[in-house]
Amino acid sequence: MARPQDPPEKKTEEPKPETFFAGIVIESTPEKITVSRVVLGKTEKRVFRVTPDTKCEGKLKAKVRVTVRYVITEDGETAELIIVRSQQKKTK
């Protein structure tokens, strides 16, 4: 009887899915950014590390809507990209 071979184990690390968090900036410093959002009546707040490699699209300040792409590291959640969402103009 022939025995099926075990599939070879992959040595390469699979790319991790991109993780995003969208909300309103509560606080921003050169080292970290705190973002809050409300989902189903529950407030969720996260703090992301900001490194020199973090890219920021737009002017970052308090009370603006942002989307943060981040990776999870041993040091916590590190922001890779911060996108500032523009305010929508009201039309009459």
C-alpha positions in Angstrom: 0.0 0.0 0.0 1.3 3.4 -0.9 1.2 6.0 1.7 0.4 9.6 0.7 3.3 12.0 1.4 2.8 14.8 3.8 2.5 18.2 2.1 5.7 20.2 2.4 5.6 22.8 5.0 5.8 26.4 3.8 8.8 28.2 5.0 7.8 31.6 3.6 5.7 33.8 5.7 2.2 34.5 4.2 1.4 38.2 3.8 -0.9 39.3 6.6 -4.2 40.9 5.6 -4.3 44.6 5.8 -6.1 45.9 8.8 -7.9 49.3 8.9 -9.5 51.4 11.6 -11.6 54.4 10.8 -12.8 57.0 13.3 -12.3 60.5 14.7 -8.9 61.7 16.0 -9.0 62.3 19.8 -5.3 63.1 20.3 -2.3 63.1 18.0 1.4 63.5 19.0 4.5 62.8 16.9 4.8 59.4 18.7 1.1 58.2 18.7 -2.4 58.8 17.5 -5.6 58.0 19.3 -8.7 57.3 17.2 -12.2 56.7 18.5 -15.3 55.4 16.8 -18.9 54.3 17.8 -20.2 51.0 16.5 -23.6 49.7 17.4 -23.7 52.2 20.4 -20.4 51.1 21.8 -17.4 53.4 21.8 -14.1 51.8 20.7 -10.8 53.7 21.2 -7.4 52.6 19.8 -3.9 54.0 20.1 -1.5 53.6 17.3 2.2 54.1 17.3 3.5 56.6 14.7 7.0 55.9 13.3 9.1 57.8 10.8 7.9 55.2 8.2 4.2 56.2 8.8 2.8 58.0 5.8 0.1 60.7 6.4 -2.2 61.9 3.6 -3.7 65.2 4.6 -3.4 67.5 7.6 -3.7 65.6 10.8 -5.4 67.4 13.7 -7.9 66.7 16.4 -11.6 66.0 15.5 -11.0 65.0 11.9 -12.1 61.7 10.4 -9.3 59.4 9.5 -8.7 55.9 8.3 -5.6 54.1 9.7 -3.9 51.2 8.0 -1.9 49.4 10.7 0.1 46.3 11.5 0.2 44.4 14.8 3.8 44.1 16.2 5.2 43.1 19.6 5.2 46.8 20.6 1.5 47.2 19.8 -0.4 48.5 16.8 1.8 50.6 14.5 0.2 52.9 11.9 1.6 52.4 8.4 -0.7 54.9 6.6 -3.1 57.6 7.9 -5.6 59.0 5.5 -7.4 62.2 6.6 -11.0 62.2 5.2 -12.1 65.6 3.8 -15.2 67.3 5.2 -18.2 67.0 2.9 -19.6 70.3 1.7 -23.3 70.9 2.2 -25.1 71.7 -1.0 -28.3 73.7 -1.1 
